[in-house]
């Protein structure tokens, strides 16, 4: 139990089992879990006194030992195509970004799991700024809570809203797995946000131990940022491949997919870089690589940013790549660039890392520890 001298427990990020355990320590019956979670995730209260069906005693205990701390919205931008991006402040004092992408039949929220990223993928702006801090489970699920409330107010009467959540914002989710797992649980829980397991997607650059652990904790959808058909090329583009090469990665993915059922597959994400990984030889190598690996493929034409050193491929090159994959029997889609005018497209999220030019010794130490994990 949390004492008066201990940090308060941020109950916004507690999964249903964690909430039941926390309330049990306070002497409460299991049914209180449903009541409290509905106040947090269905009614969006931020004041314990508003929880009118719980006792004054429990309200008082919450005031002393718990808090509801969602991320603070710093700014909002809206693209001409309807994409919205929010800059939010983390507890570290730095800022991260969350993106909402509306489409005709769905609305996708792209959430961040870290401020910055340690993986240093060469085509990603987030990786260029280095790693700053992990987001807590409350800051992760808080992005959904905040945006859902904002959209309910701003798009009153409009259908769609948030139907899908993808962990494709800032950071590598599986390097913050202890916070990502309860957040994912809350997103899919009917006492949380009730989003289908098919519509919550965790994207990883290839943290194999994380994929193995993920299988034991969730059956959310999985996407792999592959981006190259060979270890030689992937070593250059996605440095984590040097520790977890493609064969090891695909083996872990096959194991994870065995937990999803017959009609669900892993998604392969492949950013197309002009002259780097988009040529005929690359698509043929990719087909050969994936020949025994059931999957669907998302092709992502590179979204540029200053100093990237890469170029976006031509439309004909993208079309050729897609056609060859489709002919080989793969369900292949080209992801339409959304929010490019507000730097909200894939690979463009940067946030605002506090004191980035004079990184503190604390954050440098965390970055070294994070690198050691991979």
C-alpha positions as CSV (number, residue, x, y, z in Angstrom):
1,X,0.0,0.0,0.0
2,X,1.2,3.5,-0.7
3,X,2.1,5.5,2.4
4,X,1.8,9.2,2.8
5,X,5.6,9.5,2.3
6,X,5.5,7.5,-0.9
7,X,4.7,8.8,-4.4
8,X,1.1,8.6,-5.3
9,X,-0.1,5.8,-7.5
10,X,-1.3,7.0,-10.9
11,X,-4.4,4.8,-11.2
12,X,-5.1,6.0,-14.7
13,X,-2.6,3.6,-16.1
14,X,-3.6,0.5,-14.0
15,X,-5.0,-2.5,-16.0
16,X,-8.0,-4.3,-14.5
17,X,-5.9,-6.8,-12.6
18,X,-3.6,-4.1,-11.3
19,X,-6.6,-2.0,-10.2
20,X,-8.2,-4.9,-8.4
21,X,-5.0,-5.5,-6.6
22,X,-4.6,-1.9,-5.6
23,X,-8.2,-1.7,-4.3
24,X,-7.7,-5.0,-2.5
25,X,-4.8,-3.4,-0.6
26,X,-7.2,-0.7,0.5
27,X,-9.6,-3.3,1.8
28,X,-12.2,-2.9,-1.0
29,X,-14.2,-5.7,-2.7
30,X,-13.5,-6.7,-6.3
31,X,-16.7,-5.0,-7.6
32,X,-15.2,-1.6,-6.9
33,X,-12.8,-2.2,-9.8
34,X,-15.6,-1.9,-12.3
35,X,-17.0,1.3,-10.7
36,X,-13.6,3.1,-10.5
37,X,-12.5,2.1,-14.1
38,X,-15.8,3.3,-15.5
39,X,-15.3,6.7,-13.9
40,X,-11.8,6.9,-15.3
41,X,-12.2,5.6,-18.8
42,X,-15.9,6.0,-19.6
43,X,-16.8,9.3,-17.8
44,X,-13.3,10.8,-17.8
45,X,-13.4,12.2,-14.3
46,X,-10.2,13.7,-12.9
47,X,-11.5,14.4,-9.3
48,X,-12.1,11.5,-6.9
49,X,-15.0,13.4,-5.3
50,X,-16.9,13.0,-8.6
51,X,-17.0,9.2,-8.1
52,X,-20.4,9.4,-6.5
53,X,-21.0,5.6,-6.1
54,X,-17.9,4.9,-4.0
55,X,-17.7,5.6,-0.3
56,X,-16.3,8.8,1.2
57,X,-13.7,6.7,3.0
58,X,-12.4,5.4,-0.4
59,X,-12.5,8.9,-1.8
60,X,-10.4,10.0,1.1
61,X,-7.9,7.2,0.6
62,X,-7.6,8.0,-3.1
63,X,-6.9,11.6,-2.3
64,X,-4.1,10.5,0.0
65,X,-2.6,7.7,-2.0
66,X,-3.6,8.0,-5.7
67,X,-3.7,10.5,-8.5
68,X,-5.2,10.8,-12.0
69,X,-2.5,12.3,-14.2
70,X,-3.1,12.4,-18.0
71,X,-0.5,14.1,-20.2
72,X,-0.8,17.8,-20.7
73,X,-1.7,19.1,-24.2
74,X,0.7,21.8,-25.3
75,X,-0.5,22.5,-28.8
76,X,-2.7,21.1,-31.6
77,X,-2.2,21.2,-35.4
78,X,-4.7,20.2,-38.1
79,X,-3.7,19.2,-41.6
80,X,-5.6,20.1,-44.7
81,X,-6.5,16.4,-45.0
82,X,-8.1,16.3,-41.6
83,X,-5.1,14.7,-39.8
84,X,-4.6,16.1,-36.3
85,X,-1.4,16.2,-34.3
86,X,-1.1,17.0,-30.6
87,X,2.1,17.9,-28.8
88,X,1.9,16.7,-25.2
89,X,4.2,17.1,-22.2
90,X,5.6,14.1,-20.4
91,X,6.6,13.9,-16.7
92,X,10.2,14.2,-17.8
93,X,9.4,17.8,-19.0
94,X,10.0,16.9,-22.6
95,X,7.2,16.6,-25.2
96,X,6.0,13.9,-27.4
97,X,3.5,13.7,-30.2
98,X,0.2,11.9,-30.9
99,X,-1.5,11.8,-34.3
100,X,-5.2,11.1,-35.3
101,X,-5.8,10.0,-38.8
102,X,-9.5,10.1,-40.0
103,X,-10.6,7.9,-42.9
104,X,-13.9,7.2,-44.4
105,X,-14.6,4.0,-42.4
106,X,-12.3,4.4,-39.4
107,X,-10.3,6.7,-37.3
108,X,-6.7,5.7,-36.3
109,X,-4.9,7.1,-33.3
110,X,-1.1,6.8,-33.5
111,X,0.4,6.8,-30.0
112,X,3.9,7.2,-28.7
113,X,5.5,5.0,-26.1
114,X,8.7,6.9,-25.5
115,X,10.1,10.4,-25.8
116,X,12.7,9.9,-28.5
117,X,14.1,6.5,-29.4
118,X,17.4,4.7,-28.9
119,X,17.3,2.5,-32.0
120,X,18.6,5.2,-34.5
121,X,16.8,3.9,-37.6
122,X,18.4,6.0,-40.4
123,X,15.2,7.1,-42.1
124,X,13.3,8.2,-38.9
125,X,13.4,11.7,-37.4
126,X,12.5,10.5,-34.0
127,X,15.6,8.3,-33.9
128,X,17.8,11.3,-34.9
129,X,17.1,13.1,-31.6
130,X,18.1,10.1,-29.4
131,X,16.4,8.7,-26.4
132,X,15.0,10.9,-23.6
133,X,12.6,8.9,-21.4
134,X,10.0,6.2,-21.2
135,X,6.3,7.1,-21.0
136,X,4.3,5.7,-18.2
137,X,1.2,3.5,-18.8
138,X,-0.9,6.4,-17.8
139,X,0.8,8.7,-20.3
140,X,0.3,6.1,-23.0
141,X,-3.4,5.3,-22.4
142,X,-3.8,9.0,-21.5
143,X,-3.2,9.9,-25.1
144,X,-6.3,7.9,-26.0
145,X,-8.2,9.4,-23.2
146,X,-7.3,13.0,-24.0
147,X,-7.9,12.7,-27.7
148,X,-11.1,10.8,-27.4
149,X,-12.5,13.6,-25.1
150,X,-11.2,16.3,-27.5
151,X,-12.7,14.6,-30.6
152,X,-16.0,14.1,-28.8
153,X,-16.1,17.8,-28.2
154,X,-14.7,19.0,-31.5
155,X,-16.5,16.5,-33.8
156,X,-19.8,16.3,-32.1
157,X,-22.3,14.1,-34.0
158,X,-19.6,12.9,-36.4
159,X,-19.2,9.1,-36.7
160,X,-15.9,7.2,-36.9
161,X,-13.8,8.9,-34.2
162,X,-11.2,6.4,-32.8
163,X,-11.7,2.8,-34.0
164,X,-8.0,1.8,-34.2
165,X,-4.9,2.4,-32.1
166,X,-1.4,1.9,-33.5
167,X,1.9,2.0,-31.5
168,X,3.7,3.7,-34.4
169,X,4.4,7.1,-32.8
170,X,7.6,8.0,-31.0
171,X,9.7,5.3,-29.5
172,X,10.1,1.5,-29.6
173,X,7.2,0.0,-27.6
174,X,9.0,-3.3,-26.7
175,X,11.8,-1.4,-25.0
176,X,9.1,0.0,-22.6
177,X,7.1,-3.2,-22.4
178,X,6.3,-3.0,-18.7
179,X,4.3,0.2,-19.3
180,X,3.0,-0.7,-22.8
181,X,1.4,-4.0,-21.6
182,X,-1.1,-2.5,-19.1
183,X,-1.8,0.4,-21.5
184,X,-2.7,-2.1,-24.3
185,X,-4.8,-4.1,-21.8
186,X,-6.8,-0.9,-20.9
187,X,-7.3,-0.1,-24.6
188,X,-8.9,-3.5,-25.2
189,X,-10.7,-3.9,-21.9
190,X,-14.5,-3.2,-22.0
191,X,-13.9,-1.4,-18.7
192,X,-11.3,0.7,-20.5
193,X,-11.9,1.7,-24.2
194,X,-13.2,-1.6,-25.6
195,X,-11.1,-1.5,-28.8
196,X,-10.9,-4.9,-30.7
197,X,-7.6,-6.8,-30.4
198,X,-7.6,-6.8,-34.2
199,X,-7.5,-3.0,-34.1
200,X,-4.8,-2.4,-31.5
201,X,-1.4,-2.8,-33.3
202,X,2.0,-2.9,-31.6
203,X,4.8,-2.0,-34.0
204,X,8.4,-3.0,-33.3
205,X,11.7,-2.6,-35.2
206,X,12.6,-6.1,-34.0
207,X,13.1,-6.4,-30.3
208,X,12.9,-10.2,-30.3
209,X,12.8,-10.8,-26.5
210,X,10.0,-8.3,-26.3
211,X,8.0,-10.2,-29.0
212,X,8.5,-13.4,-27.1
213,X,7.3,-11.8,-23.9
214,X,4.4,-10.1,-25.7
215,X,3.0,-13.5,-26.7
216,X,2.6,-14.4,-23.0
217,X,0.6,-11.2,-22.2
218,X,-1.6,-10.1,-25.1
219,X,-3.0,-11.1,-28.5
220,X,-3.0,-7.6,-29.9
221,X,-2.0,-7.2,-33.5
222,X,1.7,-7.1,-34.3
223,X,3.5,-5.1,-37.0
224,X,7.2,-5.5,-37.9
225,X,9.3,-2.6,-39.3
226,X,11.3,-4.7,-41.7
227,X,12.4,-2.2,-44.4
228,X,15.0,-4.5,-46.0
229,X,15.0,-8.0,-47.5
230,X,18.5,-8.9,-46.4
231,X,20.6,-8.7,-43.2
232,X,23.3,-6.8,-45.0
233,X,21.0,-3.9,-46.0
234,X,18.9,-4.0,-42.8
235,X,22.0,-3.8,-40.6
236,X,22.6,-0.3,-42.2
237,X,19.0,0.9,-42.0
238,X,17.8,-0.7,-38.8
239,X,20.8,-1.1,-36.5
240,X,19.0,-3.4,-34.1
241,X,19.2,-6.0,-36.8
242,X,22.9,-6.5,-35.9
243,X,21.7,-8.1,-32.7
244,X,18.5,-9.7,-33.9
245,X,18.9,-10.6,-37.5
246,X,16.0,-11.3,-39.8
247,X,15.8,-15.1,-39.4
248,X,15.6,-14.7,-35.6
249,X,13.0,-11.9,-36.0
250,X,10.7,-13.9,-38.3
251,X,11.0,-16.9,-36.1
252,X,9.7,-14.9,-33.1
253,X,6.9,-13.5,-35.3
254,X,5.8,-16.9,-36.4
255,X,5.6,-17.9,-32.8
256,X,3.6,-14.9,-31.9
257,X,1.3,-15.4,-34.9
258,X,0.5,-18.9,-33.7
259,X,-1.3,-17.2,-30.8
260,X,-3.5,-15.0,-33.1
261,X,-5.7,-17.6,-34.8
262,X,-6.0,-18.7,-38.4
263,X,-7.5,-15.5,-39.8
264,X,-5.0,-13.1,-38.3
265,X,-1.4,-12.4,-39.5
266,X,1.6,-10.3,-38.7
267,X,1.9,-7.0,-40.7
268,X,5.2,-6.2,-42.4
269,X,6.0,-2.5,-42.7
270,X,8.4,-1.6,-45.4
271,X,9.5,2.1,-46.0
272,X,10.5,2.6,-49.6
273,X,13.7,4.6,-50.0
274,X,14.6,5.7,-53.6
275,X,17.6,3.7,-54.8
276,X,18.2,2.0,-51.5
277,X,15.6,-0.7,-51.0
278,X,13.0,-0.1,-53.8
279,X,14.6,-1.8,-56.8
280,X,13.6,-5.0,-58.7
281,X,16.2,-7.1,-56.9
282,X,14.8,-5.9,-53.5
283,X,11.3,-7.0,-54.2
284,X,12.4,-10.3,-55.5
285,X,14.5,-10.8,-52.4
286,X,11.6,-9.8,-50.2
287,X,9.3,-12.3,-51.9
288,X,11.8,-15.1,-51.4
289,X,12.4,-14.1,-47.8
290,X,8.6,-14.2,-47.0
291,X,7.6,-17.2,-49.1
292,X,6.9,-19.3,-46.0
293,X,5.7,-16.4,-43.8
294,X,2.0,-15.6,-43.9
295,X,1.6,-11.9,-43.6
296,X,0.2,-8.7,-45.1
297,X,2.5,-5.9,-46.3
298,X,2.2,-2.2,-45.9
299,X,4.5,-0.2,-48.3
300,X,5.3,3.3,-47.0
301,X,6.9,5.8,-49.5
302,X,9.5,7.7,-47.5
303,X,8.4,10.9,-45.9
304,X,11.3,13.4,-46.0
305,X,12.7,15.7,-43.4
306,X,15.7,18.1,-43.5
307,X,19.0,16.3,-43.5
308,X,17.6,12.8,-43.9
309,X,19.8,11.9,-46.8
310,X,17.1,9.8,-48.4
311,X,14.6,10.5,-51.2
312,X,11.0,9.5,-51.8
313,X,10.7,6.9,-54.6
314,X,8.8,7.6,-57.8
315,X,5.1,6.6,-58.1
316,X,6.0,4.1,-60.8
317,X,8.7,2.5,-58.6
318,X,6.2,2.1,-55.7
319,X,3.5,0.7,-58.1
320,X,6.0,-1.8,-59.5
321,X,7.0,-3.0,-56.0
322,X,3.4,-3.4,-55.0
323,X,2.4,-5.2,-58.2
324,X,5.2,-7.8,-57.8
325,X,4.2,-8.5,-54.2
326,X,0.5,-8.9,-55.2
327,X,1.4,-11.2,-58.0
328,X,3.3,-13.3,-55.5
329,X,0.1,-13.6,-53.4
330,X,0.6,-11.0,-50.7
331,X,-2.1,-8.6,-49.6
332,X,-0.1,-5.4,-50.2
333,X,-1.3,-1.8,-49.5
334,X,0.5,1.4,-50.1
335,X,0.1,3.7,-47.2
336,X,-1.2,7.1,-48.2
337,X,0.9,10.0,-46.8
338,X,-1.3,11.8,-44.3
339,X,-0.5,14.9,-42.3
340,X,2.7,15.8,-44.2
341,X,2.0,19.5,-44.1
342,X,2.1,19.4,-40.2
343,X,5.0,16.9,-40.0
344,X,2.6,14.2,-38.8
345,X,3.5,11.5,-41.4
346,X,5.3,8.2,-40.7
347,X,8.9,8.9,-39.6
348,X,8.4,12.6,-39.1
349,X,7.5,12.8,-35.4
350,X,10.0,14.6,-33.3
351,X,8.4,16.2,-30.3
352,X,10.4,18.7,-28.3
353,X,13.1,17.1,-26.1
354,X,14.0,19.4,-23.3
355,X,17.6,20.6,-23.3
356,X,18.4,18.5,-26.3
357,X,21.7,20.3,-26.9
358,X,22.9,19.7,-23.3
359,X,21.5,16.3,-22.4
360,X,21.6,15.7,-18.7
361,X,23.8,12.9,-17.3
362,X,20.7,11.2,-16.0
363,X,19.2,10.8,-19.5
364,X,22.5,9.8,-21.0
365,X,22.7,7.1,-18.3
366,X,19.2,5.9,-19.2
367,X,20.1,5.8,-22.9
368,X,23.1,3.7,-22.2
369,X,21.0,1.3,-20.1
370,X,18.4,1.1,-22.8
371,X,21.0,0.3,-25.4
372,X,22.3,-2.5,-23.2
373,X,18.9,-4.1,-23.3
374,X,19.1,-4.6,-27.1
